[in-house]
Amino acid sequence: MLIATDRPLTEAYDLGMFDLDGVVYIGQDAVPGAPRHIAAARSGGLRCAFVTNNASRAPADVADHLRELGVEATTSDVVTSAQAAAQILVERLGGGGRVVMLGGRGLDVALRDVGLDPVGVEDRAEAVATGYGPDVRWHDIMRVAVRVRDGLSWVACNADLTIPTTFGVAPGHGVLVDTLRRFTGVEPVVAGKPSRPLLDETVRRVGGRRPLMIGDRLDTDIVGARNAEVDSLLVMTGVTGLSELVAARADERPTYLGADLGALAVANPAPKRDEETWSCGGWSARVAQGRLQLDGSGSVDDWWRVVAASAWAHLDASNAVVDTSGLQVPATS
């Protein structure tokens, strides 16, 4: 269940690890209010890192995009799954290790930055690194598949099955990972969320003793935070909606919950239970005959919190997802 803090999260934690798509921006546009909320978090003393499973872009390119949206960011503030994969490989191979690179510019830059030597699919190598790249050729995929099957060590930047594009949600690098896995029978080392290396690499690069993961996806951001043993804030500005939230399993549930990044700058109360009724702020919720019922008024943050607490309690007790038909999320101010 959610926990409470009577002070702003910017005071309770010293490092905010912000997922990007759905938290800071959606496509080419900033999430409404995100630049202002991040600036306020920095003013409140929170060190900010921008963490992404997307391995196709180099950190400098990501930082440029953030600044275009009004978010203060330097290259060193950005940590990608490609950098996490490169760190795994350099720790294994040492500087100068030869790595077959199957991916985009972001992966190539990450490998070179740690002193590894990216090589082609036909070249002598000690390992292979794969990541999303829109121009990866099928011939190269086939060659890498055979080499992995024959024993070449494999590190995958991430296993995301989907990726947002300007033309809709499209197959992500995880589709390729699944194809290679089934062909080779080999399980790769995965660097990106929900695996732990990306968040560990973020703390190593940016610093911080009390990190907080901030994301919009249950299966990557929140599960990843749990795997890395750090607390998390789920914001409802991205892919997680009402139906996904109420169906969240125990390992997908965040430490804190807010409508948007404004939750960083305020105290975060936790819903309280009185028999079958949960309350938070001016809202109360209960489940009757499998349907979630809400009464009262108050902040949209507290609405989400009381919905989550009541729904999760019902799910744990009955193993059934609550019916939310008819519920409407209050408008944000």
N, C-alpha and C positions, 0 to 999 in steps of 0.2 A: 504493500500500500504506500501511498504518498506520505512523505514526512514533512514536518513543519520547520520553518525557520522564522524567528521573530525579527530578523534583520535582513537587509537586502542581500541577494546572492552575490553581488559584487563585493560585499564585505566578508561573506562566509568563505569565498573561494578566491584564489589569487591568479588562476589561469582559466580563461574561457576558451574551449576548443569548439569553434563554430563550424558545423557542417555548412556547405555553401548552397547548393541547389535546394530550394524550398525553405531555406532559413534566411539567407542573406539576399539571394536573387532567385528569380525564376526566368530561365532563358537569359535574355539580354537585359532584363529590367530588375531593379531592386524590389525586394519585398517591401510593400508600403511600411514606412516608419523604420525600416532596418538600419539605414545609415545613422539616423538620429539616436536610436537605442544603443547602437554599438559605440557611438561617440560618448554617450552618457555613461556606459559601462566603463570605458577607459577613464573617464573623469572620476569615476567612483573607485578607481584603483585596480581594475581588473586588467590583467595582461591578456591580449587577444591574439589567438592563433586561428588560422582558417584552414580547415582540414577537409580534404576531398579524396574520394575513391577514384576520381577521374584521373587516369594516368596519361592522357593524350596531350595535355597542356603543361608547359613548364611553369614553375612558380612565378617567374617574372611576368609571364603572360596573364596569369591569374591576378596578380597584384595590379597590373595595369587595368584590367577589367574592373576590379574593385574600386580603384581610384576614380575611374570614369563614372561610377555609380555614386560617388560621394562618400565612400568608405575609406578611411585612412588605412593604408596597408603598404608594407615593404615586401620585397621578395623573401626576406627571412621570416616573415609572419605566416607564409604559406607552406603547408606540408602536404605532399601528395602520396598516394599509394605507390607511385613509381619510386619516390625517394625511400620509402620504407622497404620496398623490394630490393633496391640497390644496397641498402644498409645490411639486409640479411645476406646478400651475396658477397659483399666485401668482407664481412666477418668470416665467411666460410672460405673464400678464395684468396683473400689478401689483395693488395693493390696490384694492378696489372693483369688480374684474372680475365680470361677471355669468355665472353657471354654472348650466345646467340640472342639477338634482340628482335622480337616479333611484336611490334607495336608502333606507337607514334613518337613525335618529337619529344614529348615529355619524358618518356622512358629513356630515350637516347641521352638526353641531357642529364638525367638523374644518374645513369650508369657512369658517364664520363666524369661527373662532379666528384664521385668518390674514388676515382682512379681506376675504374674497370674499363675494359676494352670491348665495346660492342662490335660484334662481327656478324657476317652473313650466315644464312641457314646452311650453306655448304662448307663453311670454314671450321677449322679445328677449334674446339671450345670445351670448357669445363662445366658449363651449365647453360640453361636457357631461361630467359625472362620474357613473359608475355604480358601484354597490356592492350587496352583498346586503341585501335588505330584505324581510321576510316579507309586507309589505302592499303591495308594488309592484303596480300595476294593469296589466292587459294593454293597455288603451287608452294608457297612458303609454309602455309599451314600444314600441308601434307608432309613436307620434308621435316618440319619440327616434330610432327606426330610420330614419325618413324624413329627419329633420333631419341625422343623421350621413351618410346617403347623399348628401344635398345639400350637404355640405361642412362641417358643424359639427365642430370639433375634439373628439376623444374621449379621455378618460383613464379607465381601468378600475381599480378598487381592487385586484382580483386576478382570477385565472382558474382558481380551484379548482373542479374539476368536482363535488366532493362536499362535504358539510358534515355533521358529526355532530349528531344530534338525539336527543331522548328516545325517539323512535319508530323509531330506526335511522338508517343513513346515507342522506341525501337529496340531491337535486340542489343543487349550490352555484351561486355566481354565475358560475362558468365556463361553465355551460350557457347562461346568458343571453348571455354574451360570445360564445360560439360561434354562437348564433342571430343576433345582430347582425352579427357578422363575415361570416357567409355571406350575409345579406341585403344588406349595404351594400358588401361588397368592401373594407372598411376595416379595417386592423390597428390596434387601440388601443395607446396607451402604457399598459403595465401597471405599477402601482406596487408590488404585493406580491410576495412570494417565488414563484418563483425569480428574478424580475427583481431588479435591484440597488437601486432607490430606497428600499425599506423599510429595508434594513440601513444604507444611507448616512444616511438620516434618523435612525435610532436613534443612530448614532455622533455625528451633529451635535447631537442634543438632549441626550443623556446624557453624552457625552464618553468618552474612552478612546483610548489609542494602540495597544493590543494587544488587539483584540476577539476573542472566541471565540463562534461560533454554536453553540447547544445545541438539538438537535431530535430528532424521532422519525421524520420523513418524509424519504426519500431524494430524491424528486422536487421538493420545495419547500425544505426546510431545508438539505439538504446541497448540492444543486445551487445554491441561492441563495447559500450561503456561498462556493462556488467562483466564482460570477459576481461577487461583491463582493470577491473576493481576500482572504478571511479564513479562518482555520482553523475546524474544526468538530468537535464531539463528538456522535456518534449514541448515543442511549440507547434501550434495547429495551423501553420501557414503553408504547409507543403502537402505531401502525399497522404498523411494520416488524417482521416476524417472520423466522423462519429462511428460508423460501422466498424472501422478497424480498431478504434480505441476500445470500444466495449468488449471486443473479442480478444483483447491482448492476453496472452499467457503470462504466467508469473515472471518468466525471464525476459519478457518484452516490456515490462512496466517501468516507467521512469521514476526517479526520485522526486522530481518536481514536474509540474504541469502548468503551462500558461498559454493564453491565446496567441501571444507573439513575444518578441524579445523584450517588450516592456516588463515582463515578469522578472527580469534580472535586477531591476532597480528598486524593487519593493519587497516587503516581507511576503513569504509564501505560507499561508496557513494550510493545515491539513484538515480534511473533513473529519467530523466526529460522529460516532454512532450512538443512537439511543434506540435500543431494540431493533426494529426493522427500518428505521429512518436514519438517513445520513444528512448532515447539515454542514454548510460552509458559507460564511458571510451571511447574506440574506436568503440563500437558497436551501431548500430541503428536497430530498429525493428518496423514493422507496420503490420497490418492485412489487406489483400486485398482479397475480395470475400471469407472470412472465413478462409483464410490460412495465417499462420504466416510466415513473410518473414524477414530475417536478412541480414544485410550487415556490412562490416567493419572487424576489427580485434582487439585483445586486450586480456585481461585476461579472463580465464574461469569463474572466479567469476562474472565479469561484464556481461558475456554472459548469465549466469543464471539469473542475476538480470533483464536485459532488456527483456528477454523472459517472466519472471514472470509478470512484470509490463504491458507489452503489452497484454498478454493473459488474465490477470485479468480484465483489462479495457474493453476488448472485451466481456468477460463473464458477467460483470456487466451491460453492455449496451444492450446486445442482448440475454442474458440467454442461450448462445450457447458456447460450448467448442471449442476453436480454433483448426483448423487442423494443426498438426505439422509434417505431413508426409514429408519426405525428409530432415528434419533437423538432423544434426549430432552434438553432443556435442564436442567442441574442446578438443583436448588432453591436459591433465595437464602437466606442465613442470616437 
